[in-house]
Amino acid sequence: MHVISYRRLREYSKKHGNCREALDSWYKIASKADWSNLVEVQSVFPTAEAVGNFTIFNIKGNNYRLIVSIDYERQLIYIKYILTHAEYDKDTWKNDSYF
């Protein structure tokens, strides 16, 4: 999978340093993956779930949520949002027209 973009992960890690290692680990795994559906994603990340058109990953023991869009056919992952658990619970990200 090609992750677009690692830069967003790096920038978020600068603000929230305690999630850097977890985001780097997710990136290394995802960028080497060859997933064709959510079930395959869940074989590696069991807590990953589909919400609308997004796939949600729990990061660092569920302290953060990584919200991505996955194009399985083109093998692309688009990082949409990285939120703290509290920010995620506010549901404001669901106002995205892509949802």
Secondary structure as UniProt FT lines:
FT   STRAND          2..4
FT   HELIX           6..15
FT   HELIX           17..19
FT   HELIX           20..32
FT   HELIX           38..44
FT   TURN            46..47
FT   STRAND          49..51
FT   TURN            52..53
FT   STRAND          54..59
FT   TURN            60..63
FT   STRAND          64..71
FT   TURN            72..75
FT   STRAND          76..84
FT   HELIX           85..89
FT   HELIX           92..95
FT   TURN            97..98
//
